[in-house]
Amino acid sequence: MNPDRRGFRFSLNAAAEVAPESSPSATVSVRATEISLHGCYLETPAPFAELSAVFVKIFHENEYFESKGTVIYVKPASGMGLEFRELKPHCRVVLQKWILAALRSQSKAQ
């Protein structure tokens, strides 16, 4: 487990978009494969540089989540880990709902 991670991450398979915070219309389609209350992992063959300020949107189960974020680690040609910043209250509720569903799913699988 990455020592920089705060809290548990849960599997997710969701479409997502990420863009530089300085150019929010320059979105890149990616895949969100892990999520936590503090961040996520995005699969992409062209990850942004570490410490890049980004804007991320995740689309899952007819809802979406958006947040500013910072790239905290990069796996070249594979993906990047983001830490969320400045979560809006309604987005925090969506995130908590997804994590609760992942917890329920995980406990049923055991």
N, C-alpha and C positions, 0 to 999 in steps of 0.2 A: 504494500500500500504506500502511496506517495506520502511522505511525511508532511507535505504542505496541505494535505486535505483536512478539512474540518468537517467531521461527521461522516455518516455512512452515505454511500452512493447506491442507487438502485438502477437496475436495468430499465431502459426505455428504448423504444424504437419509434422515433418521431421525425417527421420532416422539420427542418429548421432553416433559418436564414441568418447569416451573419454579415455585418458590414463594419467598416471602420467608423468609429464614432464621428470622425471629422467629415465623413462622406456617407451619411446614412442611406442614400439612394443607390450606392454601389454594392448591392446585396449579392451574396454568393449562396447558392443552395448547398446545404450540408445535411448531415444526419445526426440527431442527438441520440446517443446510445447509453448514456448514464446521466443521472440527475441527483441532486441533493438540495437541501435548503440553502446551500451556500454557492453552488456552482453546477457545472455540467461538463460533459465531454462531448465534443463534436468531431465526427469523422469527416475528414476532407483530405484529398490528396495535396492540397496547397494551404497548409495552416498559416495563420498570421504569425508575425514575430512575437516572441515572448515580451510581455509587458505592454502589448498593443491595447489601446482602449477601443472597445468594440460595442456594437449594439446587436443584440441577439433576439430572435423571435423563434419560438418553438410551437408547433401545431400538433395537437394530440387530442383525440376523442372529441372532436367538434369544438375545441376550445383553443385558445392560444395564450402564450405567456411571452412577455417581453421584458427586457432589462438591459441596462448598461452593464458592461462587464470588462474584465481585464484578463488577458491571456496569461495564465500563470505557469503553464508548461506546454511544450510542443513535442510531438512525436513526428519527426520528418516524414513526409509523404503518407502520413496516416491520420493525424488529427491534432487536436489541441484541447487542453483543459482550461475552462474559464471560471473565474470567480465573479459572482453577481455583485453589482453595485446599484444602489438607489432603487430598490424594489418598490413599485407602487402597491398600495394595499390590495387592490383587486387581483394583481398578479401574484402576490404572496398567497392569497387564498387558492388560486388555481394551482400553484406549485404544491401547496400543502395537500390539496385534494389528490393530485397525481401521486405524491409520495405515500399517502395513506392507502391508495389503491394498490400500489406496488408492494407495500407491507402486507396487505391482505393476500395478495396473490402469492407472495413468497411464503407466507405461513401455511397456505393451502397446499403448496408444493412439497412441504416437508413432511 
